[in-house]
Amino acid sequence: MARLEEASERLQRALDHLERAVENRGRRGGGEAEASLRSALLSVKQENQSLRDVAGTVSDRLDGVISRLRQVMQS
């Protein structure tokens, strides 16, 4: 699971960086481009949360399967 967590953290850092870039661009004025970037950022954040939810579910299910396999092997 470490690789999944690392990838998730890298994605979060990238999103944070993108958000700061959008905010900085907004301060300088960007009009239509800013609105487009904000929309893209929101979409990526929603997808990120969805992927985090799925990853959590997968992780929980894998933990359950591993536990059941250990029980079977000990029987």
Protein Blocks (a to p, Z undefined) as FASTA:
>chain_A
ZZmmmmmmmmmmmmmmmmmmmmmmmmnonajmmmmmmmmmmmmmmmmmmmmmmmmmmmmm
mmmmmmmmmmmmmZZ
